[in-house]
């Protein structure tokens, strides 16, 4: 049975990795509902949150395929009940509609929204929450001439996780890597590249 899963991927910050990860989904004709990339708590490591509707069997296979990418350190998958998540939404509404109808206070109090910008022509509201909460506000603003709406991708934290940073530190303590020299011949150009 298909359910909504959030796949969390920890990977090195490398150009082209996002394209290779999304190709894994498109080859299998799986639609990505939401995709968020950001830096993580570990310097040089990025975190991807990918939301899809699929069966657990398919999601397991996707995670294994994603982990085959050289730069990927780990891929986890979780149901909505196993994570804490939020989405950000912005709403642009005609200022005259909002002020004449006196809905600003109601929106701010009832939906936890806040005013981001007020111009003569329009007012922009911001709201964070689950998809259902931000959709309710869309319906409300449609009554007042909603001009524009945009929703950001899901950001999520796994409830039961102690943090990937701890696992990386434990691994480095067990198997320390050798010192990396980016270009040991940089200061010896004349000797190395002589003609």
C-alpha positions in Angstrom: 0.0 0.0 0.0 1.3 3.4 -0.9 2.1 5.9 1.9 3.9 9.2 2.2 7.6 8.7 3.0 10.3 11.2 3.7 13.7 10.1 2.5 16.6 11.8 4.3 20.0 11.6 2.5 23.3 12.7 4.0 25.9 13.4 1.2 29.1 15.2 0.5 28.5 18.6 -1.1 29.3 17.8 -4.7 28.1 19.3 -8.0 25.8 17.1 -10.0 24.7 14.8 -7.1 21.2 16.2 -7.0 20.7 15.5 -10.7 21.9 11.9 -10.3 19.6 11.4 -7.3 16.6 12.8 -9.1 17.3 10.6 -12.1 16.9 7.5 -9.8 13.3 8.6 -9.3 12.5 9.6 -12.8 13.8 6.3 -14.2 11.3 4.5 -12.0 8.6 7.0 -13.0 8.2 8.1 -9.3 7.0 11.6 -8.7 8.8 13.7 -6.1 6.2 15.6 -4.0 8.8 17.8 -2.3 12.6 18.2 -2.4 14.7 20.2 0.0 18.5 20.5 0.1 20.5 22.3 2.8 23.7 22.1 4.7 23.6 19.9 7.8 25.0 20.0 11.2 28.3 18.5 9.8 30.5 20.9 7.8 30.8 19.8 4.2 27.8 17.4 4.4 24.5 18.3 2.9 21.1 16.9 3.7 18.3 16.1 1.3 14.7 15.7 2.3 12.7 14.0 -0.4 8.9 13.3 -0.1 7.2 10.7 -2.2 4.1 8.5 -2.1 5.1 4.9 -2.6 5.2 1.4 -1.0 7.8 0.6 1.6 9.3 -2.0 -0.6 10.0 0.5 -3.4 11.3 3.1 -0.9 13.8 0.6 0.5 15.1 -0.1 -3.0 15.3 3.6 -3.7 17.4 4.2 -0.6 19.8 1.4 -1.5 20.1 2.8 -5.0 20.8 6.3 -3.6 23.4 4.9 -1.3 25.3 3.5 -4.3 26.2 7.1 -5.3 29.9 7.6 -4.2 29.2 10.9 -2.4 26.2 9.6 -0.4 27.0 8.6 3.2 23.5 7.4 4.3 19.9 7.4 3.2 17.0 6.9 5.7 13.3 6.7 5.1 10.5 7.5 7.5 6.7 7.8 7.7 5.2 11.1 8.8 4.6 9.8 12.3 8.4 9.2 12.7 9.5 12.7 11.9 8.9 16.3 13.0 8.3 18.4 9.9 7.1 21.8 8.6 6.5 23.6 5.4 6.7 27.3 4.8 4.0 29.1 2.7 3.7 32.7 1.4 0.4 34.3 0.3 -0.1 37.5 -1.6 -3.5 39.1 -1.1 -4.9 42.5 -2.2 -4.3 45.0 0.6 -7.7 46.7 0.2 -9.5 43.3 0.5 -7.6 42.4 3.7 -7.9 45.7 5.5 -11.5 46.3 4.5 -12.7 42.9 5.6 -10.7 43.1 8.9 -9.4 39.6 8.6 -5.7 40.3 9.4 -6.1 39.8 13.1 -8.1 36.6 12.7 -5.5 35.1 10.3 -2.6 36.0 12.5 -4.3 34.6 15.6 -6.1 31.5 14.2 -3.5 30.3 11.7 -0.3 31.5 13.4 0.5 33.5 10.3 2.6 36.7 10.2 2.7 39.7 7.9 5.9 39.8 5.9 5.2 42.8 3.6 2.5 45.5 3.3 2.3 47.6 0.1 -0.5 49.7 -1.3 -1.4 46.9 -3.8 -0.8 43.8 -1.8 0.0 42.2 1.5 2.2 39.1 1.9 1.5 36.7 4.7 3.8 33.8 5.9 2.7 30.6 7.6 4.5 27.5 8.6 2.9 24.2 9.3 1.7 20.9 7.8 0.3 20.8 4.3 -3.3 20.6 5.6 -2.8 23.8 7.6 -1.3 25.8 4.8 -4.0 24.6 2.4 -6.8 25.9 4.8 -5.2 29.3 4.6 -5.2 29.1 0.7 -9.0 28.5 0.8 -9.5 31.4 3.1 -7.5 33.8 1.0 -9.2 32.7 -2.2 -12.3 34.4 -0.8 -10.4 37.7 -0.6 -8.8 37.6 -4.1 -5.6 35.5 -3.5 -3.0 36.9 -6.1 -0.2 34.5 -5.6 0.7 31.4 -3.4 3.9 29.5 -3.0 4.8 26.7 -0.7 8.4 25.6 0.2 9.7 22.1 0.4 9.4 20.0 3.6 12.1 20.3 6.2 12.1 17.3 8.6 14.0 15.9 11.6 13.8 12.2 12.5 12.3 11.8 16.0 14.3 8.7 17.1 17.7 9.8 15.6 20.6 10.7 17.8 22.0 12.7 14.9 24.1 11.6 12.0 26.9 13.7 13.3 27.4 11.3 16.2 27.7 8.3 13.9 30.3 10.1 11.7 32.4 10.9 14.8 32.2 7.3 16.0 33.3 6.1 12.6 36.2 8.5 12.4 37.4 7.4 15.9 37.3 3.7 14.8 38.8 4.2 11.3 40.7 7.5 11.1 41.5 8.7 7.6 44.9 9.7 6.4 45.8 13.4 6.1 44.6 14.7 2.7 47.0 16.9 0.8 45.1 18.8 -1.9 48.1 19.4 -4.2 51.4 18.4 -2.8 53.2 19.6 -5.9 51.7 23.1 -5.9 54.9 24.7 -4.7 57.2 22.7 -7.0 55.8 23.8 -10.3 59.2 24.4 -11.9 60.5 20.9 -11.0 57.4 19.0 -12.0 56.4 20.8 -15.2 59.8 21.6 -16.6 60.4 21.2 -20.4 
